[in-house]
Amino acid sequence: MQDPVEYKCAVCGSFESFRPTANGMHCKKCGARIFVKPRRTSHKELDAI
């Protein structure tokens, strides 16, 4: 069985964990079905050319 993946609700912004094989995902707070993967909090350093 796979580990749960964390998603952010696009409507209210709450975080929910779901298994990748789950069907019928919805937000427990607002009932929305639109989720996005959260962005990482850090930024990537690139060398100047």
mmCIF entry with sequence, helices, sheets and N, C-alpha, C, O atoms, coordinates in Angstrom:
data_MODEL
# 
_entry.id   MODEL 
# 
_entity.id                         1 
_entity.type                       polymer 
_entity.pdbx_number_of_molecules   1 
# 
_entity_poly.entity_id                      1 
_entity_poly.type                           'polypeptide(L)' 
_entity_poly.nstd_linkage                   no 
_entity_poly.nstd_monomer                   no 
_entity_poly.pdbx_seq_one_letter_code       MQDPVEYKCAVCGSFESFRPTANGMHCKKCGARIFVKPRRTSHKELDAI 
_entity_poly.pdbx_seq_one_letter_code_can   MQDPVEYKCAVCGSFESFRPTANGMHCKKCGARIFVKPRRTSHKELDAI 
_entity_poly.pdbx_strand_id                 A 
# 
loop_
_entity_poly_seq.entity_id 
_entity_poly_seq.num 
_entity_poly_seq.mon_id 
_entity_poly_seq.hetero 
1 1  MET n 
1 2  GLN n 
1 3  ASP n 
1 4  PRO n 
1 5  VAL n 
1 6  GLU n 
1 7  TYR n 
1 8  LYS n 
1 9  CYS n 
1 10 ALA n 
1 11 VAL n 
1 12 CYS n 
1 13 GLY n 
1 14 SER n 
1 15 PHE n 
1 16 GLU n 
1 17 SER n 
1 18 PHE n 
1 19 ARG n 
1 20 PRO n 
1 21 THR n 
1 22 ALA n 
1 23 ASN n 
1 24 GLY n 
1 25 MET n 
1 26 HIS n 
1 27 CYS n 
1 28 LYS n 
1 29 LYS n 
1 30 CYS n 
1 31 GLY n 
1 32 ALA n 
1 33 ARG n 
1 34 ILE n 
1 35 PHE n 
1 36 VAL n 
1 37 LYS n 
1 38 PRO n 
1 39 ARG n 
1 40 ARG n 
1 41 THR n 
1 42 SER n 
1 43 HIS n 
1 44 LYS n 
1 45 GLU n 
1 46 LEU n 
1 47 ASP n 
1 48 ALA n 
1 49 ILE n 
# 
_struct_asym.id          A 
_struct_asym.entity_id   1 
# 
_struct_sheet.id               AA1 
_struct_sheet.type             ? 
_struct_sheet.number_strands   3 
_struct_sheet.details          ? 
# 
loop_
_struct_sheet_order.sheet_id 
_struct_sheet_order.range_id_1 
_struct_sheet_order.range_id_2 
_struct_sheet_order.offset 
_struct_sheet_order.sense 
AA1 1 2 ? anti-parallel 
AA1 2 3 ? anti-parallel 
# 
loop_
_struct_sheet_range.sheet_id 
_struct_sheet_range.id 
_struct_sheet_range.beg_label_comp_id 
_struct_sheet_range.beg_label_asym_id 
_struct_sheet_range.beg_label_seq_id 
_struct_sheet_range.pdbx_beg_PDB_ins_code 
_struct_sheet_range.end_label_comp_id 
_struct_sheet_range.end_label_asym_id 
_struct_sheet_range.end_label_seq_id 
_struct_sheet_range.pdbx_end_PDB_ins_code 
_struct_sheet_range.beg_auth_comp_id 
_struct_sheet_range.beg_auth_asym_id 
_struct_sheet_range.beg_auth_seq_id 
_struct_sheet_range.end_auth_comp_id 
_struct_sheet_range.end_auth_asym_id 
_struct_sheet_range.end_auth_seq_id 
AA1 1 PHE A 15 ? PHE A 18 ? PHE A 15 PHE A 18 
AA1 2 VAL A 5  ? CYS A 9  ? VAL A 5  CYS A 9  
AA1 3 PHE A 35 ? VAL A 36 ? PHE A 35 VAL A 36 
# 
loop_
_atom_site.group_PDB 
_atom_site.id 
_atom_site.type_symbol 
_atom_site.label_atom_id 
_atom_site.label_alt_id 
_atom_site.label_comp_id 
_atom_site.label_asym_id 
_atom_site.label_entity_id 
_atom_site.label_seq_id 
_atom_site.pdbx_PDB_ins_code 
_atom_site.Cartn_x 
_atom_site.Cartn_y 
_atom_site.Cartn_z 
_atom_site.occupancy 
_atom_site.B_iso_or_equiv 
_atom_site.pdbx_formal_charge 
_atom_site.auth_seq_id 
_atom_site.auth_comp_id 
_atom_site.auth_asym_id 
_atom_site.auth_atom_id 
_atom_site.pdbx_PDB_model_num 
ATOM 1   N N  . MET A 1 1  ? 0.843   -1.183 0.000   1.00 0.00 ? 1  MET A N  1 
ATOM 2   C CA . MET A 1 1  ? 0.000   0.000  0.000   1.00 0.00 ? 1  MET A CA 1 
ATOM 3   C C  . MET A 1 1  ? 0.891   1.251  0.000   1.00 0.00 ? 1  MET A C  1 
ATOM 4   O O  . MET A 1 1  ? 1.942   1.271  0.640   1.00 0.00 ? 1  MET A O  1 
ATOM 5   N N  . GLN A 1 2  ? 0.470   2.268  -0.708  1.00 0.00 ? 2  GLN A N  1 
ATOM 6   C CA . GLN A 1 2  ? 1.281   3.474  -0.860  1.00 0.00 ? 2  GLN A CA 1 
ATOM 7   C C  . GLN A 1 2  ? 0.996   4.468  0.259   1.00 0.00 ? 2  GLN A C  1 
ATOM 8   O O  . GLN A 1 2  ? -0.081  4.472  0.856   1.00 0.00 ? 2  GLN A O  1 
ATOM 9   N N  . ASP A 1 3  ? 1.991   5.311  0.526   1.00 0.00 ? 3  ASP A N  1 
ATOM 10  C CA . ASP A 1 3  ? 1.849   6.347  1.549   1.00 0.00 ? 3  ASP A CA 1 
ATOM 11  C C  . ASP A 1 3  ? 0.906   7.440  1.067   1.00 0.00 ? 3  ASP A C  1 
ATOM 12  O O  . ASP A 1 3  ? 0.808   7.685  -0.135  1.00 0.00 ? 3  ASP A O  1 
ATOM 13  N N  . PRO A 1 4  ? 0.210   8.100  1.993   1.00 0.00 ? 4  PRO A N  1 
ATOM 14  C CA . PRO A 1 4  ? -0.681  9.200  1.591   1.00 0.00 ? 4  PRO A CA 1 
ATOM 15  C C  . PRO A 1 4  ? 0.109   10.400 1.057   1.00 0.00 ? 4  PRO A C  1 
ATOM 16  O O  . PRO A 1 4  ? 1.233   10.664 1.483   1.00 0.00 ? 4  PRO A O  1 
ATOM 17  N N  . VAL A 1 5  ? -0.504  11.110 0.123   1.00 0.00 ? 5  VAL A N  1 
ATOM 18  C CA . VAL A 1 5  ? 0.095   12.306 -0.476  1.00 0.00 ? 5  VAL A CA 1 
ATOM 19  C C  . VAL A 1 5  ? -0.684  13.510 0.027   1.00 0.00 ? 5  VAL A C  1 
ATOM 20  O O  . VAL A 1 5  ? -1.912  13.475 0.109   1.00 0.00 ? 5  VAL A O  1 
ATOM 21  N N  . GLU A 1 6  ? 0.032   14.574 0.363   1.00 0.00 ? 6  GLU A N  1 
ATOM 22  C CA . GLU A 1 6  ? -0.602  15.782 0.893   1.00 0.00 ? 6  GLU A CA 1 
ATOM 23  C C  . GLU A 1 6  ? -1.018  16.711 -0.248  1.00 0.00 ? 6  GLU A C  1 
ATOM 24  O O  . GLU A 1 6  ? -0.214  17.019 -1.128  1.00 0.00 ? 6  GLU A O  1 
ATOM 25  N N  . TYR A 1 7  ? -2.255  17.147 -0.230  1.00 0.00 ? 7  TYR A N  1 
ATOM 26  C CA . TYR A 1 7  ? -2.796  18.082 -1.214  1.00 0.00 ? 7  TYR A CA 1 
ATOM 27  C C  . TYR A 1 7  ? -3.408  19.271 -0.495  1.00 0.00 ? 7  TYR A C  1 
ATOM 28  O O  . TYR A 1 7  ? -3.817  19.169 0.661   1.00 0.00 ? 7  TYR A O  1 
ATOM 29  N N  . LYS A 1 8  ? -3.468  20.412 -1.197  1.00 0.00 ? 8  LYS A N  1 
ATOM 30  C CA . LYS A 1 8  ? -4.059  21.633 -0.656  1.00 0.00 ? 8  LYS A CA 1 
ATOM 31  C C  . LYS A 1 8  ? -5.356  21.916 -1.401  1.00 0.00 ? 8  LYS A C  1 
ATOM 32  O O  . LYS A 1 8  ? -5.390  21.868 -2.631  1.00 0.00 ? 8  LYS A O  1 
ATOM 33  N N  . CYS A 1 9  ? -6.420  22.208 -0.664  1.00 0.00 ? 9  CYS A N  1 
ATOM 34  C CA . CYS A 1 9  ? -7.707  22.537 -1.271  1.00 0.00 ? 9  CYS A CA 1 
ATOM 35  C C  . CYS A 1 9  ? -7.575  23.886 -1.970  1.00 0.00 ? 9  CYS A C  1 
ATOM 36  O O  . CYS A 1 9  ? -7.067  24.843 -1.386  1.00 0.00 ? 9  CYS A O  1 
ATOM 37  N N  . ALA A 1 10 ? -8.029  23.964 -3.213  1.00 0.00 ? 10 ALA A N  1 
ATOM 38  C CA . ALA A 1 10 ? -7.922  25.201 -3.987  1.00 0.00 ? 10 ALA A CA 1 
ATOM 39  C C  . ALA A 1 10 ? -8.938  26.246 -3.542  1.00 0.00 ? 10 ALA A C  1 
ATOM 40  O O  . ALA A 1 10 ? -8.767  27.427 -3.843  1.00 0.00 ? 10 ALA A O  1 
ATOM 41  N N  . VAL A 1 11 ? -9.991  25.843 -2.835  1.00 0.00 ? 11 VAL A N  1 
ATOM 42  C CA . VAL A 1 11 ? -11.040 26.775 -2.420  1.00 0.00 ? 11 VAL A CA 1 
ATOM 43  C C  . VAL A 1 11 ? -10.731 27.382 -1.056  1.00 0.00 ? 11 VAL A C  1 
ATOM 44  O O  . VAL A 1 11 ? -10.665 28.604 -0.924  1.00 0.00 ? 11 VAL A O  1 
ATOM 45  N N  . CYS A 1 12 ? -10.539 26.537 -0.033  1.00 0.00 ? 12 CYS A N  1 
ATOM 46  C CA . CYS A 1 12 ? -10.362 27.065 1.327   1.00 0.00 ? 12 CYS A CA 1 
ATOM 47  C C  . CYS A 1 12 ? -8.910  27.039 1.811   1.00 0.00 ? 12 CYS A C  1 
ATOM 48  O O  . CYS A 1 12 ? -8.591  27.698 2.800   1.00 0.00 ? 12 CYS A O  1 
ATOM 49  N N  . GLY A 1 13 ? -8.018  26.291 1.138   1.00 0.00 ? 13 GLY A N  1 
ATOM 50  C CA . GLY A 1 13 ? -6.607  26.284 1.497   1.00 0.00 ? 13 GLY A CA 1 
ATOM 51  C C  . GLY A 1 13 ? -6.211  25.290 2.565   1.00 0.00 ? 13 GLY A C  1 
ATOM 52  O O  . GLY A 1 13 ? -5.057  25.292 2.993   1.00 0.00 ? 13 GLY A O  1 
ATOM 53  N N  . SER A 1 14 ? -7.120  24.439 3.015   1.00 0.00 ? 14 SER A N  1 
ATOM 54  C CA . SER A 1 14 ? -6.767  23.452 4.038   1.00 0.00 ? 14 SER A CA 1 
ATOM 55  C C  . SER A 1 14 ? -6.022  22.285 3.396   1.00 0.00 ? 14 SER A C  1 
ATOM 56  O O  . SER A 1 14 ? -6.204  21.999 2.212   1.00 0.00 ? 14 SER A O  1 
ATOM 57  N N  . PHE A 1 15 ? -5.180  21.613 4.186   1.00 0.00 ? 15 PHE A N  1 
ATOM 58  C CA . PHE A 1 15 ? -4.388  20.496 3.694   1.00 0.00 ? 15 PHE A CA 1 
ATOM 59  C C  . PHE A 1 15 ? -5.069  19.184 4.040   1.00 0.00 ? 15 PHE A C  1 
ATOM 60  O O  . PHE A 1 15 ? -5.560  18.998 5.153   1.00 0.00 ? 15 PHE A O  1 
ATOM 61  N N  . GLU A 1 16 ? -5.092  18.273 3.068   1.00 0.00 ? 16 GLU A N  1 
ATOM 62  C CA . GLU A 1 16 ? -5.694  16.951 3.237   1.00 0.00 ? 16 GLU A CA 1 
ATOM 63  C C  . GLU A 1 16 ? -4.703  15.910 2.724   1.00 0.00 ? 16 GLU A C  1 
ATOM 64  O O  . GLU A 1 16 ? -3.957  16.171 1.781   1.00 0.00 ? 16 GLU A O  1 
ATOM 65  N N  . SER A 1 17 ? -4.697  14.742 3.340   1.00 0.00 ? 17 SER A N  1 
ATOM 66  C CA . SER A 1 17 ? -3.858  13.635 2.890   1.00 0.00 ? 17 SER A CA 1 
ATOM 67  C C  . SER A 1 17 ? -4.732  12.563 2.261   1.00 0.00 ? 17 SER A C  1 
ATOM 68  O O  . SER A 1 17 ? -5.739  12.150 2.836   1.00 0.00 ? 17 SER A O  1 
ATOM 69  N N  . PHE A 1 18 ? -4.338  12.118 1.079   1.00 0.00 ? 18 PHE A N  1 
ATOM 70  C CA . PHE A 1 18 ? -5.075  11.078 0.362   1.00 0.00 ? 18 PHE A CA 1 
ATOM 71  C C  . PHE A 1 18 ? -4.103  10.047 -0.165  1.00 0.00 ? 18 PHE A C  1 
ATOM 72  O O  . PHE A 1 18 ? -2.942  10.357 -0.431  1.00 0.00 ? 18 PHE A O  1 
ATOM 73  N N  . ARG A 1 19 ? -4.566  8.841  -0.313  1.00 0.00 ? 19 ARG A N  1 
ATOM 74  C CA . ARG A 1 19 ? -3.787  7.799  -0.980  1.00 0.00 ? 19 ARG A CA 1 
ATOM 75  C C  . ARG A 1 19 ? -3.915  8.013  -2.491  1.00 0.00 ? 19 ARG A C  1 
ATOM 76  O O  . ARG A 1 19 ? -4.974  8.423  -2.965  1.00 0.00 ? 19 ARG A O  1 
ATOM 77  N N  . PRO A 1 20 ? -2.848  7.741  -3.252  1.00 0.00 ? 20 PRO A N  1 
ATOM 78  C CA . PRO A 1 20 ? -2.899  7.967  -4.706  1.00 0.00 ? 20 PRO A CA 1 
ATOM 79  C C  . PRO A 1 20 ? -3.982  7.162  -5.420  1.00 0.00 ? 20 PRO A C  1 
ATOM 80  O O  . PRO A 1 20 ? -4.424  7.557  -6.499  1.00 0.00 ? 20 PRO A O  1 
ATOM 81  N N  . THR A 1 21 ? -4.414  6.058  -4.849  1.00 0.00 ? 21 THR A N  1 
ATOM 82  C CA . THR A 1 21 ? -5.426  5.224  -5.498  1.00 0.00 ? 21 THR A CA 1 
ATOM 83  C C  . THR A 1 21 ? -6.839  5.552  -5.038  1.00 0.00 ? 21 THR A C  1 
ATOM 84  O O  . THR A 1 21 ? -7.781  4.860  -5.423  1.00 0.00 ? 21 THR A O  1 
ATOM 85  N N  . ALA A 1 22 ? -7.009  6.591  -4.221  1.00 0.00 ? 22 ALA A N  1 
ATOM 86  C CA . ALA A 1 22 ? -8.327  6.926  -3.663  1.00 0.00 ? 22 ALA A CA 1 
ATOM 87  C C  . ALA A 1 22 ? -9.239  7.534  -4.725  1.00 0.00 ? 22 ALA A C  1 
ATOM 88  O O  . ALA A 1 22 ? -8.790  8.284  -5.592  1.00 0.00 ? 22 ALA A O  1 
ATOM 89  N N  . ASN A 1 23 ? -10.517 7.201  -4.643  1.00 0.00 ? 23 ASN A N  1 
ATOM 90  C CA . ASN A 1 23 ? -11.529 7.788  -5.522  1.00 0.00 ? 23 ASN A CA 1 
ATOM 91  C C  . ASN A 1 23 ? -12.432 8.691  -4.700  1.00 0.00 ? 23 ASN A C  1 
ATOM 92  O O  . ASN A 1 23 ? -12.586 8.483  -3.496  1.00 0.00 ? 23 ASN A O  1 
ATOM 93  N N  . GLY A 1 24 ? -13.030 9.687  -5.333  1.00 0.00 ? 24 GLY A N  1 
ATOM 94  C CA . GLY A 1 24 ? -13.987 10.550 -4.646  1.00 0.00 ? 24 GLY A CA 1 
ATOM 95  C C  . GLY A 1 24 ? -13.362 11.451 -3.601  1.00 0.00 ? 24 GLY A C  1 
ATOM 96  O O  . GLY A 1 24 ? -13.925 11.627 -2.521  1.00 0.00 ? 24 GLY A O  1 
ATOM 97  N N  . MET A 1 25 ? -12.204 12.026 -3.904  1.00 0.00 ? 25 MET A N  1 
ATOM 98  C CA . MET A 1 25 ? -11.558 12.921 -2.948  1.00 0.00 ? 25 MET A CA 1 
ATOM 99  C C  . MET A 1 25 ? -12.363 14.205 -2.822  1.00 0.00 ? 25 MET A C  1 
ATOM 100 O O  . MET A 1 25 ? -12.786 14.774 -3.828  1.00 0.00 ? 25 MET A O  1 
ATOM 101 N N  . HIS A 1 26 ? -12.576 14.663 -1.595  1.00 0.00 ? 26 HIS A N  1 
ATOM 102 C CA . HIS A 1 26 ? -13.218 15.953 -1.365  1.00 0.00 ? 26 HIS A CA 1 
ATOM 103 C C  . HIS A 1 26 ? -12.703 16.531 -0.055  1.00 0.00 ? 26 HIS A C  1 
ATOM 104 O O  . HIS A 1 26 ? -12.275 15.797 0.836   1.00 0.00 ? 26 HIS A O  1 
ATOM 105 N N  . CYS A 1 27 ? -12.750 17.846 0.051   1.00 0.00 ? 27 CYS A N  1 
ATOM 106 C CA . CYS A 1 27 ? -12.272 18.550 1.236   1.00 0.00 ? 27 CYS A CA 1 
ATOM 107 C C  . CYS A 1 27 ? -13.243 18.319 2.387   1.00 0.00 ? 27 CYS A C  1 
ATOM 108 O O  . CYS A 1 27 ? -14.457 18.437 2.218   1.00 0.00 ? 27 CYS A O  1 
ATOM 109 N N  . LYS A 1 28 ? -12.706 17.991 3.552   1.00 0.00 ? 28 LYS A N  1 
ATOM 110 C CA . LYS A 1 28 ? -13.559 17.761 4.722   1.00 0.00 ? 28 LYS A CA 1 
ATOM 111 C C  . LYS A 1 28 ? -14.086 19.068 5.299   1.00 0.00 ? 28 LYS A C  1 
ATOM 112 O O  . LYS A 1 28 ? -15.080 19.074 6.024   1.00 0.00 ? 28 LYS A O  1 
ATOM 113 N N  . LYS A 1 29 ? -13.417 20.181 4.977   1.00 0.00 ? 29 LYS A N  1 
ATOM 114 C CA . LYS A 1 29 ? -13.830 21.478 5.507   1.00 0.00 ? 29 LYS A CA 1 
ATOM 115 C C  . LYS A 1 29 ? -14.931 22.134 4.682   1.00 0.00 ? 29 LYS A C  1 
ATOM 116 O O  . LYS A 1 29 ? -15.944 22.566 5.230   1.00 0.00 ? 29 LYS A O  1 
ATOM 117 N N  . CYS A 1 30 ? -14.734 22.211 3.353   1.00 0.00 ? 30 CYS A N  1 
ATOM 118 C CA . CYS A 1 30 ? -15.684 22.947 2.516   1.00 0.00 ? 30 CYS A CA 1 
ATOM 119 C C  . CYS A 1 30 ? -16.396 22.072 1.486   1.00 0.00 ? 30 CYS A C  1 
ATOM 120 O O  . CYS A 1 30 ? -17.360 22.526 0.868   1.00 0.00 ? 30 CYS A O  1 
ATOM 121 N N  . GLY A 1 31 ? -15.951 20.837 1.284   1.00 0.00 ? 31 GLY A N  1 
ATOM 122 C CA . GLY A 1 31 ? -16.608 19.935 0.349   1.00 0.00 ? 31 GLY A CA 1 
ATOM 123 C C  . GLY A 1 31 ? -16.159 20.067 -1.094  1.00 0.00 ? 31 GLY A C  1 
ATOM 124 O O  . GLY A 1 31 ? -16.693 19.380 -1.965  1.00 0.00 ? 31 GLY A O  1 
ATOM 125 N N  . ALA A 1 32 ? -15.194 20.929 -1.369  1.00 0.00 ? 32 ALA A N  1 
ATOM 126 C CA . ALA A 1 32 ? -14.717 21.121 -2.742  1.00 0.00 ? 32 ALA A CA 1 
ATOM 127 C C  . ALA A 1 32 ? -13.942 19.894 -3.220  1.00 0.00 ? 32 ALA A C  1 
ATOM 128 O O  . ALA A 1 32 ? -13.438 19.112 -2.414  1.00 0.00 ? 32 ALA A O  1 
ATOM 129 N N  . ARG A 1 33 ? -13.856 19.737 -4.536  1.00 0.00 ? 33 ARG A N  1 
ATOM 130 C CA . ARG A 1 33 ? -13.142 18.599 -5.116  1.00 0.00 ? 33 ARG A CA 1 
ATOM 131 C C  . ARG A 1 33 ? -11.939 19.034 -5.941  1.00 0.00 ? 33 ARG A C  1 
ATOM 132 O O  . ARG A 1 33 ? -11.401 18.240 -6.713  1.00 0.00 ? 33 ARG A O  1 
ATOM 133 N N  . ILE A 1 34 ? -11.512 20.273 -5.791  1.00 0.00 ? 34 ILE A N  1 
ATOM 134 C CA . ILE A 1 34 ? -10.372 20.792 -6.546  1.00 0.00 ? 34 ILE A CA 1 
ATOM 135 C C  . ILE A 1 34 ? -9.174  20.872 -5.602  1.00 0.00 ? 34 ILE A C  1 
ATOM 136 O O  . ILE A 1 34 ? -9.208  21.590 -4.603  1.00 0.00 ? 34 ILE A O  1 
ATOM 137 N N  . PHE A 1 35 ? -8.111  20.125 -5.931  1.00 0.00 ? 35 PHE A N  1 
ATOM 138 C CA . PHE A 1 35 ? -6.915  20.094 -5.103  1.00 0.00 ? 35 PHE A CA 1 
ATOM 139 C C  . PHE A 1 35 ? -5.694  20.412 -5.945  1.00 0.00 ? 35 PHE A C  1 
ATOM 140 O O  . PHE A 1 35 ? -5.664  20.139 -7.145  1.00 0.00 ? 35 PHE A O  1 
ATOM 141 N N  . VAL A 1 36 ? -4.683  20.994 -5.302  1.00 0.00 ? 36 VAL A N  1 
ATOM 142 C CA . VAL A 1 36 ? -3.405  21.275 -5.943  1.00 0.00 ? 36 VAL A CA 1 
ATOM 143 C C  . VAL A 1 36 ? -2.304  20.756 -5.031  1.00 0.00 ? 36 VAL A C  1 
ATOM 144 O O  . VAL A 1 36 ? -2.490  20.639 -3.820  1.00 0.00 ? 36 VAL A O  1 
ATOM 145 N N  . LYS A 1 37 ? -1.163  20.447 -5.620  1.00 0.00 ? 37 LYS A N  1 
ATOM 146 C CA . LYS A 1 37 ? -0.024  20.046 -4.802  1.00 0.00 ? 37 LYS A CA 1 
ATOM 147 C C  . LYS A 1 37 ? 0.598   21.310 -4.220  1.00 0.00 ? 37 LYS A C  1 
ATOM 148 O O  . LYS A 1 37 ? 0.766   22.298 -4.935  1.00 0.00 ? 37 LYS A O  1 
ATOM 149 N N  . PRO A 1 38 ? 0.941   21.296 -2.938  1.00 0.00 ? 38 PRO A N  1 
ATOM 150 C CA . PRO A 1 38 ? 1.533   22.506 -2.338  1.00 0.00 ? 38 PRO A CA 1 
ATOM 151 C C  . PRO A 1 38 ? 2.928   22.770 -2.894  1.00 0.00 ? 38 PRO A C  1 
ATOM 152 O O  . PRO A 1 38 ? 3.685   21.844 -3.185  1.00 0.00 ? 38 PRO A O  1 
ATOM 153 N N  . ARG A 1 39 ? 3.247   24.044 -3.033  1.00 0.00 ? 39 ARG A N  1 
ATOM 154 C CA . ARG A 1 39 ? 4.589   24.429 -3.484  1.00 0.00 ? 39 ARG A CA 1 
ATOM 155 C C  . ARG A 1 39 ? 5.565   24.274 -2.335  1.00 0.00 ? 39 ARG A C  1 
ATOM 156 O O  . ARG A 1 39 ? 5.186   24.344 -1.166  1.00 0.00 ? 39 ARG A O  1 
ATOM 157 N N  . ARG A 1 40 ? 6.826   24.064 -2.678  1.00 0.00 ? 40 ARG A N  1 
ATOM 158 C CA . ARG A 1 40 ? 7.819   23.973 -1.612  1.00 0.00 ? 40 ARG A CA 1 
ATOM 159 C C  . ARG A 1 40 ? 8.075   25.356 -1.027  1.00 0.00 ? 40 ARG A C  1 
ATOM 160 O O  . ARG A 1 40 ? 7.923   26.366 -1.713  1.00 0.00 ? 40 ARG A O  1 
ATOM 161 N N  . THR A 1 41 ? 8.460   25.393 0.227   1.00 0.00 ? 41 THR A N  1 
ATOM 162 C CA . THR A 1 41 ? 8.633   26.668 0.925   1.00 0.00 ? 41 THR A CA 1 
ATOM 163 C C  . THR A 1 41 ? 9.979   27.316 0.618   1.00 0.00 ? 41 THR A C  1 
ATOM 164 O O  . THR A 1 41 ? 10.119  28.531 0.763   1.00 0.00 ? 41 THR A O  1 
ATOM 165 N N  . SER A 1 42 ? 10.965  26.537 0.200   1.00 0.00 ? 42 SER A N  1 
ATOM 166 C CA . SER A 1 42 ? 12.284  27.095 -0.077  1.00 0.00 ? 42 SER A CA 1 
ATOM 167 C C  . SER A 1 42 ? 12.391  27.511 -1.544  1.00 0.00 ? 42 SER A C  1 
ATOM 168 O O  . SER A 1 42 ? 11.487  27.247 -2.337  1.00 0.00 ? 42 SER A O  1 
ATOM 169 N N  . HIS A 1 43 ? 13.473  28.146 -1.890  1.00 0.00 ? 43 HIS A N  1 
ATOM 170 C CA . HIS A 1 43 ? 13.710  28.511 -3.282  1.00 0.00 ? 43 HIS A CA 1 
ATOM 171 C C  . HIS A 1 43 ? 15.031  27.908 -3.736  1.00 0.00 ? 43 HIS A C  1 
ATOM 172 O O  . HIS A 1 43 ? 15.899  27.598 -2.921  1.00 0.00 ? 43 HIS A O  1 
ATOM 173 N N  . LYS A 1 44 ? 15.168  27.750 -5.020  1.00 0.00 ? 44 LYS A N  1 
ATOM 174 C CA . LYS A 1 44 ? 16.342  27.110 -5.585  1.00 0.00 ? 44 LYS A CA 1 
ATOM 175 C C  . LYS A 1 44 ? 17.368  28.170 -5.971  1.00 0.00 ? 44 LYS A C  1 
ATOM 176 O O  . LYS A 1 44 ? 17.031  29.166 -6.611  1.00 0.00 ? 44 LYS A O  1 
ATOM 177 N N  . GLU A 1 45 ? 18.619  27.950 -5.580  1.00 0.00 ? 45 GLU A N  1 
ATOM 178 C CA . GLU A 1 45 ? 19.711  28.870 -5.915  1.00 0.00 ? 45 GLU A CA 1 
ATOM 179 C C  . GLU A 1 45 ? 20.344  28.440 -7.230  1.00 0.00 ? 45 GLU A C  1 
ATOM 180 O O  . GLU A 1 45 ? 20.734  27.282 -7.380  1.00 0.00 ? 45 GLU A O  1 
ATOM 181 N N  . LEU A 1 46 ? 20.450  29.357 -8.179  1.00 0.00 ? 46 LEU A N  1 
ATOM 182 C CA . LEU A 1 46 ? 21.107  29.088 -9.451  1.00 0.00 ? 46 LEU A CA 1 
ATOM 183 C C  . LEU A 1 46 ? 22.322  29.991 -9.595  1.00 0.00 ? 46 LEU A C  1 
ATOM 184 O O  . LEU A 1 46 ? 22.300  31.156 -9.198  1.00 0.00 ? 46 LEU A O  1 
ATOM 185 N N  . ASP A 1 47 ? 23.386  29.433 -10.170 1.00 0.00 ? 47 ASP A N  1 
ATOM 186 C CA . ASP A 1 47 ? 24.593  30.217 -10.408 1.00 0.00 ? 47 ASP A CA 1 
ATOM 187 C C  . ASP A 1 47 ? 24.392  31.111 -11.625 1.00 0.00 ? 47 ASP A C  1 
ATOM 188 O O  . ASP A 1 47 ? 23.785  30.697 -12.612 1.00 0.00 ? 47 ASP A O  1 
ATOM 189 N N  . ALA A 1 48 ? 24.902  32.337 -11.551 1.00 0.00 ? 48 ALA A N  1 
ATOM 190 C CA . ALA A 1 48 ? 24.831  33.252 -12.692 1.00 0.00 ? 48 ALA A CA 1 
ATOM 191 C C  . ALA A 1 48 ? 25.832  32.800 -13.748 1.00 0.00 ? 48 ALA A C  1 
ATOM 192 O O  . ALA A 1 48 ? 26.913  32.310 -13.425 1.00 0.00 ? 48 ALA A O  1 
ATOM 193 N N  . ILE A 1 49 ? 25.466  32.967 -14.991 1.00 0.00 ? 49 ILE A N  1 
ATOM 194 C CA . ILE A 1 49 ? 26.362  32.538 -16.083 1.00 0.00 ? 49 ILE A CA 1 
ATOM 195 C C  . ILE A 1 49 ? 27.245  33.690 -16.488 1.00 0.00 ? 49 ILE A C  1 
ATOM 196 O O  . ILE A 1 49 ? 28.072  33.547 -17.389 1.00 0.00 ? 49 ILE A O  1 
# 
